[in-house]
């Protein structure tokens, strides 16, 4: 996961991961650590994604995958908003 995130950061930066892999791995760890404490919007999104029959539960890998994708999408949406 760290490698994948590091490569994505390098790509987004218009750089080459191979030029400084340790730097991009550090940046990836920092980005991933930030997700360890989800925001309310992330929790709400994951909760909504896994909602089933008026009781939220993650009963399968598919439900969990949906919840994680929703949580990360909510985090990305929060960063797209201009700062107040």
One Martini backbone bead per residue (centre of mass of N, CA, C, O) as a GRO file, in nm:
protein
   84
    1UNK     BB    1   0.059   0.062  -0.022
    2UNK     BB    2   0.293   0.259   0.002
    3UNK     BB    3   0.391   0.230  -0.286
    4UNK     BB    4   0.130   0.319  -0.428
    5UNK     BB    5   0.110   0.599  -0.298
    6UNK     BB    6   0.391   0.702  -0.377
    7UNK     BB    7   0.340   0.686  -0.684
    8UNK     BB    8   0.098   0.881  -0.684
    9UNK     BB    9   0.250   1.124  -0.576
   10UNK     BB   10   0.460   1.142  -0.798
   11UNK     BB   11   0.260   1.176  -1.029
   12UNK     BB   12   0.119   1.435  -0.915
   13UNK     BB   13   0.417   1.583  -0.917
   14UNK     BB   14   0.574   1.502  -1.186
   15UNK     BB   15   0.737   1.250  -1.102
   16UNK     BB   16   0.982   1.004  -1.000
   17UNK     BB   17   0.996   0.752  -0.784
   18UNK     BB   18   1.299   0.649  -0.845
   19UNK     BB   19   1.456   0.912  -0.748
   20UNK     BB   20   1.282   0.902  -0.438
   21UNK     BB   21   1.149   0.659  -0.261
   22UNK     BB   22   1.173   0.746   0.038
   23UNK     BB   23   1.009   1.006   0.019
   24UNK     BB   24   0.741   0.876  -0.092
   25UNK     BB   25   0.704   0.688   0.151
   26UNK     BB   26   0.678   0.906   0.365
   27UNK     BB   27   0.435   1.046   0.238
   28UNK     BB   28   0.252   0.798   0.246
   29UNK     BB   29   0.250   0.758   0.553
   30UNK     BB   30   0.126   1.034   0.616
   31UNK     BB   31  -0.135   0.997   0.455
   32UNK     BB   32  -0.231   0.738   0.601
   33UNK     BB   33  -0.232   0.847   0.894
   34UNK     BB   34  -0.466   1.054   0.849
   35UNK     BB   35  -0.687   0.808   0.819
   36UNK     BB   36  -0.694   0.700   1.122
   37UNK     BB   37  -0.872   0.977   1.154
   38UNK     BB   38  -1.176   1.016   1.096
   39UNK     BB   39  -1.412   1.198   0.986
   40UNK     BB   40  -1.737   1.262   0.990
   41UNK     BB   41  -1.775   1.235   0.682
   42UNK     BB   42  -1.643   0.956   0.661
   43UNK     BB   43  -1.830   0.808   0.852
   44UNK     BB   44  -2.093   0.874   0.707
   45UNK     BB   45  -2.017   0.739   0.438
   46UNK     BB   46  -1.967   0.454   0.546
   47UNK     BB   47  -2.240   0.418   0.675
   48UNK     BB   48  -2.411   0.455   0.417
   49UNK     BB   49  -2.274   0.220   0.252
   50UNK     BB   50  -2.364  -0.002   0.495
   51UNK     BB   51  -2.656   0.027   0.478
   52UNK     BB   52  -2.912  -0.208   0.615
   53UNK     BB   53  -3.220  -0.238   0.715
   54UNK     BB   54  -3.188  -0.013   0.955
   55UNK     BB   55  -2.890  -0.155   0.983
   56UNK     BB   56  -2.565  -0.132   1.037
   57UNK     BB   57  -2.357  -0.348   0.827
   58UNK     BB   58  -2.077  -0.564   0.775
   59UNK     BB   59  -2.123  -0.870   0.582
   60UNK     BB   60  -1.896  -0.804   0.362
   61UNK     BB   61  -1.654  -0.728   0.145
   62UNK     BB   62  -1.830  -0.543  -0.027
   63UNK     BB   63  -1.923  -0.355   0.199
   64UNK     BB   64  -1.642  -0.271   0.288
   65UNK     BB   65  -1.549  -0.152   0.022
   66UNK     BB   66  -1.768   0.066   0.007
   67UNK     BB   67  -1.692   0.209   0.268
   68UNK     BB   68  -1.403   0.286   0.197
   69UNK     BB   69  -1.461   0.443  -0.061
   70UNK     BB   70  -1.646   0.652   0.073
   71UNK     BB   71  -1.442   0.760   0.277
   72UNK     BB   72  -1.227   0.854   0.068
   73UNK     BB   73  -1.413   1.038  -0.095
   74UNK     BB   74  -1.471   1.231   0.140
   75UNK     BB   75  -1.180   1.320   0.181
   76UNK     BB   76  -1.136   1.434  -0.104
   77UNK     BB   77  -1.369   1.642  -0.092
   78UNK     BB   78  -1.255   1.810   0.145
   79UNK     BB   79  -0.989   1.901  -0.018
   80UNK     BB   80  -1.156   2.055  -0.254
   81UNK     BB   81  -1.217   2.262  -0.058
   82UNK     BB   82  -1.208   2.566   0.039
   83UNK     BB   83  -1.071   2.760   0.256
   84UNK     BB   84  -1.185   2.965   0.545
   0.00000   0.00000   0.00000
